[in-house]
Amino acid sequence: MIHTQRLVKLFRSGRHQAVRIPVEFELAGSEALMHKDGDKLVIAPIKKRGLAALLDSWEPMPDALPDLEPQPVTPEDIF
């Protein structure tokens, strides 16, 4: 069952107000961004960065590659 809202308790942790996030609302990772939208508090996961995340975001290539015409090789004088 997918929950869209749930009553949670606020509590103090030292000088900070805190809330326990129920398991069905858990965010991936160990950090998130928080901002206020009017009287709402919005917590959003931080997207992964790095090569692995970039590769995960790419669409797979098609199975068949286009046919290429052979190109003649011409020697070049580079000196």
C-alpha positions as CSV (number, residue, x, y, z in Angstrom):
1,M,0.0,0.0,0.0
2,I,1.3,3.5,-0.9
3,H,0.9,6.1,1.7
4,T,0.7,9.8,0.7
5,Q,0.5,11.2,4.2
6,R,1.0,10.1,7.8
7,L,0.8,11.7,11.2
8,V,4.3,12.0,12.7
9,K,5.5,13.3,16.1
10,L,8.0,16.2,16.3
11,F,10.6,16.1,19.1
12,R,13.7,17.9,20.3
13,S,17.2,16.7,19.7
14,G,19.5,19.0,21.6
15,R,18.8,22.5,20.2
16,H,17.1,21.1,17.0
17,Q,13.6,20.1,16.3
18,A,13.4,16.7,14.6
19,V,11.0,14.2,13.1
20,R,11.4,10.5,12.5
21,I,10.7,9.7,8.9
22,P,8.5,6.5,8.6
23,V,10.0,3.7,6.6
24,E,7.6,4.2,3.6
25,F,8.9,7.8,3.2
26,E,12.7,7.0,3.6
27,L,15.0,8.9,1.3
28,A,18.1,7.4,-0.3
29,G,21.5,8.5,0.8
30,S,22.7,10.3,3.9
31,E,21.9,13.9,3.0
32,A,18.9,15.9,1.7
33,L,17.9,19.5,0.9
34,M,15.2,21.2,3.0
35,H,13.2,24.3,2.2
36,K,10.0,26.0,3.2
37,D,7.2,26.5,0.8
38,G,4.7,28.7,2.6
39,D,3.9,26.9,5.8
40,K,5.1,23.5,4.3
41,L,8.4,22.0,4.9
42,V,9.9,20.2,1.9
43,I,12.7,17.6,2.2
44,A,14.2,16.4,-1.1
45,P,16.9,13.8,-1.7
46,I,20.2,15.0,-3.2
47,K,20.8,13.4,-6.5
48,K,23.9,11.2,-6.8
49,R,26.8,12.8,-8.6
50,G,29.9,11.2,-10.2
51,L,30.6,8.9,-13.1
52,A,28.4,6.1,-11.9
53,A,25.4,8.4,-11.6
54,L,26.1,9.9,-15.0
55,L,26.4,6.4,-16.6
56,D,23.1,5.4,-14.9
57,S,21.3,8.4,-16.4
58,W,22.3,7.5,-20.0
59,E,19.9,5.6,-22.3
60,P,21.2,2.4,-23.7
61,M,22.5,2.4,-27.3
62,P,20.6,0.6,-30.0
63,D,21.7,-2.9,-30.6
64,A,22.4,-2.3,-34.3
65,L,25.0,0.3,-35.3
66,P,24.7,2.0,-38.7
67,D,26.7,0.6,-41.6
68,L,29.8,2.7,-42.3
69,E,31.3,3.1,-45.8
70,P,35.0,2.2,-45.8
71,Q,37.1,5.4,-46.2
72,P,40.4,5.3,-48.2
73,V,43.5,5.9,-46.1
74,T,45.9,8.5,-47.5
75,P,49.3,9.0,-46.2
76,E,50.1,12.5,-44.7
77,D,53.4,14.2,-44.5
78,I,53.5,15.4,-40.9
79,F,57.2,16.6,-41.0
